[in-house]
Amino acid sequence: MTDALRETKKKFTRGVTIALYPFGLWLSTPEYSYSSELDLLSLSFRTRISDETVLGNDAPEFFTESNIAANFRLPWQSYTSSGWGWGTRLMTSAGVLRGANKKALTVSAIPELTFGSEDGRYTLDLGIGGAVFSRYKFGVQDFGGYFQFALTFGGSVPVNESQGIGYRFFHYSDAGGYGPHTTGADFHMIEFVHRF
């Protein structure tokens, strides 16, 4: 391993630690109401409807992604007597990323801040977490490495008592941690939700 690569890895690790440290401190603050356990809130299926670039440079390859997600309630929340407020959840997902006639398994875990109804029927959310790819080179597209940061925001509305439909934006990027030669990818997705 060259000294330049070693230094880039060291800067990347330091950047990840600095970026996640305030979020960890916030999550460890015991001043909010707590749920008794990690509750499964919903399962969802998502698929790409557009790859219009929002963040960073245009991806040199065309990608599609489909995945299944499980959303778990985290203990930090504050809802009013009317049932509206904010909460936290952990969105975990697994899926397939396709590009340049190649496929990769993607697995992610993203803590999210949610706004909306306590029953989860109407929800807006945003979060940042991590994703792992089984491959990171697709033709001329180089994500830089197996680990990627995952940024997401979305929203959903009910179509009946337990089903919902929503929009989800996903951005995968190494945030420059693997060097200046890498490019991330953006996904606009439709999401079908089943609430429990």
N, C-alpha and C positions, 0 to 999 in steps of 0.2 A: 504494500500500500504506500503510495507516495505521500510526502509531507503535505502537499496541497490538498489531497483527498482527506487525509487525517484531520487537517485544520477545518475543512468544510464540514465534516461529520461532527466535529466538536462544536462548531458554531450552530449547526442545526439542532443538536441535542440541547444546547444552552437556550436557544430560541424557543424550543418546545416547552422546556421547563419554565421559562419566564412567562410564556403565554398562558400556560395552564395553571400556574401557581395561584393567581387571584381567584380563579374559578373554584379551585379546591378549598381555599380559605372561605369563600362565600358558602359553599356547600356544607362546611363543617360548623357554621354558625347555628347554634341551637335556639334561635329565637322565633322560629316559625312553627306552625302546627305540623305534626307528623302523622303519617299513616302507619299502621301497625306492621305492615309488611310490603314487599315489592309486589304490587298487584298488576296482573295483565289487564290492560285497558282495551287493547284492540289489536287486530291483525289487519294487514293491508297488502294489496298487490299493486305494484306501480310499474308503469312502462313509459318510455320516452315518447313524447309527442313532438319535440323540437330540440335542436341543439344550438339555437341562437346564442352566440357568445355574449355573456354579461360581464364576466370578470377575466382579466388577463388577455393574452393573445388568442387569436383564432387557432383552434386545433387543426393541424394539417391533415388529419384523418377524420372520416365520418364515423361516429359511434352510435350504438344503440345500447340501452340497458333496460333490463327488467329485473325486478327483485321482489321479495316478500319481506315484510317488516313486522316485528312484534314491538309494541309500545307498552312500557311498564311505568306505573306511577312511582315517582320518587317522593320522599317524605316532605319536601318543602313546598308549601302551598298556602294560599290565603284567599278564601272565598267569602263573599258577603252572604247575608241571610237570603238574598235574592238568587243565590246560586251562581253569580258571576264573579270572576276574579282571575288570579294567576296561579299557576302550578308548575311543577317540574316533572319531567319524565325522561326515561332512557329509551331511545329508539335504536333497536338492533335490527340489522338486515343482512340478507344474503341473496346474491343474485348473479347474473351473467352480464358481463360487459363484452360487446362485440365491436371490432374495428379492424380494418385492413385484412379481412378474412381470417382473423384470429379471435379466440375467445379467452376470457379470464373469469375466474370465480372472484367475486368481490364480497367481503364481509366487513361490516361497519358497526360501530357503537358510538352513538352521539347523544350526549346529555342535551336536553332542550328546555327552554323556558316557554311556557304556553300561556295564552290568554284566551278567555272564553268562558263557556258554561262548565260547571263542575262535573256534569255528566258526560262531557266530551263530545256532545252533539255538534256544537259550534266551537271551532278551535282555530286559532292562529298560533303558529309556533316558529321558533328559530333556534338554531343550535350549531355548535361546532364540536367536532370529535375526530375520530380516526377511522381509517379504512385500510384494509390489507388486500392487495391484488395478488392473484397467483401468477400474473405476468405483468410487466410494466412497459414492454416495447411492442408497438403495433405498427408495423410498416415504418414510416418515417417519424411517427409520434413516439416520443420518449418521455414517460412520466418521471423518470429518474430513479425510481426504486419501488420496492414492494409496499412500503408504508406511504400513505397519502393523508393529508388533512381532508376532512369532509365538512363542508359548510352547507347548511340547508335552511330553508324556510318554506312554509306552506300554510295551507288552510283547508278546512273541510266543513261541509254542511250536511245535514241529514237528508236522506231520501225516504226513510221510514224509521221505525223505532230502533233498529239495530244496524242499519246500513247507512253508509255515507259516501260521498264523492268529494274529491278535492284536487288541488293543484300542489305540486311539490317541485321546488327548485333544488338542484344538487350541484355542487361545485367540488371537484376533486383537484387537489394541487399539493405540491410538495413545499409551497411557500418559499421557493428558492433554496431549500435545504440541500438538494442534490446538485446544485450549481445553476448557472444562468442558461444552460442549453435545454432545459426541460419546459414542457408545456402541459397545463392542466386541461380539464374539459368541463363544460357546463351541460346540464340536462334539465329540460322542462318536462315534467312528468304528470300524467293523470294518475290519480290514486283512488282505488276502490277500498273502502274501509268497512270492517265488521267489528262493531263494539260489543263488549261483554258487560 
